[in-house]
Amino acid sequence: MTEVKFDKDGLIPVIIQDAHSKEVLTLAYANEEALQKTIETNETWLYSRSRNELWNKGATSGNTQEVTAVRLDCDGDSLIYEVIPNGPACHTGETSCFHNTIHGAAAESTTDMLTQLTSLISSREQEMPEGAYTTYLFTEGVDKICKKVGEEAAEVIIAAKNRDPQELSMETADLFYHVLVLLQEQKVGLDQVLDVLKERHATKTSSK
């Protein structure tokens, strides 16, 4: 805490970032008490300059954030909270407060696309819209979903054996989709799978 440089008002800017997608969610401020509470509770605590009070993200809305890391910049005068959000970060209902593009086009990462697809599949399971293919899969159940995963995996193998890049791309996309449906049916989050990959990578890297 001694390395943290608060400004003359006792505040420090905080960038809140999705721990998995790395998307910037919010820019806010914290004082020493808010930072200490964040570290102690692993929840996002900030200081509201307009209300002149501490606030715990999600205490009212339910859109809480689990803080996985707090990072300090090289000058000691700004922070990053890496969080796992439980709902949108913005009061408008958007995932990020930075949802208005005023110049250029925001690049979409592979992780963003998978996250969006996962979210869509989740909403399909909740709403079960008539006529949707995802609704059909959830209605048929785990046996049907597993069968489709197996079929698509076989199609990927055939495409690879045929040395057909376009076919391989399309079949792999189909496999990814059906695997995500299976994960949703089993209530296994995409982040859990990514965490396993990260852990394996870290283990192999540290063993070199």
C-alpha positions in Angstrom: 0.0 0.0 0.0 2.9 2.3 0.6 3.7 2.2 -3.2 0.3 3.5 -4.1 0.2 7.3 -4.9 -3.1 8.9 -4.1 -3.8 12.3 -5.5 -4.4 15.5 -3.4 -8.0 14.4 -2.9 -6.9 11.0 -1.6 -8.0 9.2 -4.8 -6.5 7.0 -7.4 -8.0 6.1 -10.9 -9.0 2.4 -11.2 -9.5 0.6 -14.5 -11.8 -2.3 -14.1 -11.0 -5.1 -16.6 -12.6 -8.5 -17.3 -10.1 -11.0 -16.1 -10.8 -13.4 -18.9 -11.7 -11.4 -22.0 -9.4 -8.5 -20.9 -12.1 -6.0 -22.0 -12.0 -2.7 -20.2 -15.3 -2.4 -18.3 -15.2 0.8 -16.3 -12.9 3.7 -15.2 -13.6 4.8 -11.6 -11.8 6.0 -8.5 -10.8 4.5 -5.2 -9.5 6.0 -2.0 -7.3 4.1 0.5 -10.3 2.6 2.4 -11.9 1.3 -0.9 -8.7 -0.2 -2.0 -8.2 -1.9 1.3 -11.7 -3.3 1.3 -11.2 -4.6 -2.2 -8.1 -6.4 -1.2 -9.7 -7.8 2.0 -12.9 -9.0 0.4 -12.0 -9.7 -3.3 -15.0 -7.6 -4.2 -14.9 -4.3 -6.2 -15.0 -1.3 -3.8 -14.7 2.2 -5.2 -15.2 5.8 -4.1 -18.0 7.9 -5.7 -16.9 11.4 -6.3 -20.5 12.6 -7.0 -21.9 11.1 -3.7 -18.7 11.4 -1.7 -19.0 7.9 -0.3 -17.7 4.4 -0.7 -19.6 2.0 -2.9 -19.5 -1.7 -3.4 -20.1 -2.6 -7.0 -23.3 -4.7 -7.4 -24.6 -4.1 -3.8 -27.8 -2.6 -5.3 -28.0 -4.0 -8.8 -26.7 -7.5 -8.1 -24.1 -7.1 -10.8 -21.2 -7.9 -8.5 -17.6 -8.4 -9.5 -15.1 -10.9 -8.0 -11.7 -9.3 -8.0 -9.0 -11.8 -9.0 -6.0 -9.3 -9.0 -5.1 -5.7 -8.3 -2.3 -4.3 -10.4 -0.4 -1.1 -9.9 1.2 0.8 -12.8 4.9 1.6 -13.0 4.4 5.2 -11.6 2.2 4.0 -8.8 -0.6 6.4 -9.6 -3.2 4.2 -11.2 -4.7 0.7 -10.7 -6.3 -2.2 -12.5 -8.9 -4.4 -10.9 -9.1 -7.7 -12.8 -12.6 -9.0 -12.2 -15.0 -11.8 -13.0 -18.2 -9.9 -13.5 -21.6 -11.3 -12.4 -23.6 -9.3 -14.9 -23.1 -6.1 -16.9 -20.7 -3.5 -15.6 -22.5 -0.4 -17.0 -25.7 1.0 -15.4 -27.2 1.0 -18.9 -27.1 -2.8 -19.0 -24.2 -2.9 -21.4 -21.3 -5.2 -20.6 -18.8 -2.3 -20.6 -19.2 1.4 -19.9 -17.1 1.9 -23.1 -19.7 0.7 -25.5 -19.9 3.9 -27.6 -17.4 4.0 -30.5 -16.8 7.6 -31.7 -14.0 6.8 -34.2 -12.9 3.7 -36.1 -14.1 0.2 -35.5 -13.4 -1.8 -32.4 -11.6 -5.0 -33.1 -13.3 -8.1 -31.8 -11.0 -10.7 -30.3 -11.5 -14.5 -30.6 -12.3 -14.6 -26.9 -15.0 -11.9 -27.3 -16.7 -13.9 -30.0 -16.7 -17.1 -27.9 -18.0 -15.1 -24.9 -20.8 -13.6 -27.0 -21.7 -17.0 -28.4 -21.7 -18.6 -24.9 -24.0 -15.8 -23.7 -26.4 -16.3 -26.7 -26.5 -20.1 -26.0 -27.2 -19.4 -22.3 -30.1 -17.0 -23.2 -31.5 -19.6 -25.7 -31.6 -22.2 -22.9 -33.5 -19.8 -20.6 -35.9 -18.4 -23.2 -36.2 -21.5 -25.5 -37.5 -19.6 -28.5 -39.6 -21.7 -30.8 -37.9 -22.8 -34.0 -34.3 -22.1 -32.9 -31.8 -24.9 -33.5 -30.3 -24.4 -30.0 -33.7 -24.8 -28.5 -34.1 -28.1 -30.3 -30.8 -29.3 -28.9 -31.7 -28.4 -25.3 -35.1 -30.0 -25.8 -33.6 -33.3 -27.1 -31.1 -33.3 -24.2 -27.6 -34.4 -23.5 -27.6 -37.6 -25.6 -28.5 -35.6 -28.8 -25.9 -32.9 -28.0 -23.2 -35.5 -27.4 -24.1 -37.2 -30.6 -23.8 -33.9 -32.5 -20.4 -33.2 -30.9 -19.2 -36.6 -32.1 -20.5 -36.1 -35.6 -18.9 -32.7 -35.9 -15.6 -34.0 -34.6 -15.7 -36.7 -37.3 -16.4 -34.0 -39.9 -13.4 -32.0 -38.7 -11.2 -35.1 -39.2 -12.6 -35.7 -42.7 -12.0 -32.1 -43.6 -8.4 -32.3 -42.4 -7.8 -35.5 -44.3 -9.2 -33.8 -47.4 -6.7 -30.9 -47.0 -9.6 -28.5 -47.4 -9.0 -25.3 -45.4 -12.4 -23.8 -46.0 -14.2 -27.1 -45.1 -12.0 -27.5 -42.0 -12.8 -23.9 -40.9 -16.5 -24.5 -41.2 -16.5 -27.9 -39.6 -14.4 -26.6 -36.7 -16.8 -23.7 -36.2 -19.7 -26.3 -36.0 -17.7 -28.3 -33.5 -17.0 -25.3 -31.3 -20.7 -24.3 -31.3 -21.9 -27.8 -30.3 -19.2 -28.1 -27.6 -20.3 -24.8 -26.1 -23.9 -26.1 -26.1 -22.7 -29.2 -24.3 -20.8 -27.0 -21.7 -24.0 -25.0 -21.1 -26.1 -28.1 -20.7 -23.5 -29.4 -18.2 -23.2 -26.0 -16.5 -19.5 -25.8 -17.1 -18.4 -22.2 -17.9 -16.1 -21.4 -20.8 -13.9 -19.6 -18.3 -13.4 -22.9 -16.5 -12.0 -24.5 -19.6 -9.8 -21.5 -20.3 -8.5 -21.6 -16.7 -7.4 -25.2 -17.3 -5.6 -24.2 -20.4 -3.9 -21.3 -18.6 -2.9 -23.6 -15.7 -1.4 -26.2 -18.0 0.5 -23.5 -19.9 1.8 -22.0 -16.7 2.9 -25.4 -15.4 4.8 -26.2 -18.6 6.4 -22.8 -18.8 7.6 -22.9 -15.2 9.0 -26.4 -15.7 11.3 -25.3 -18.5 
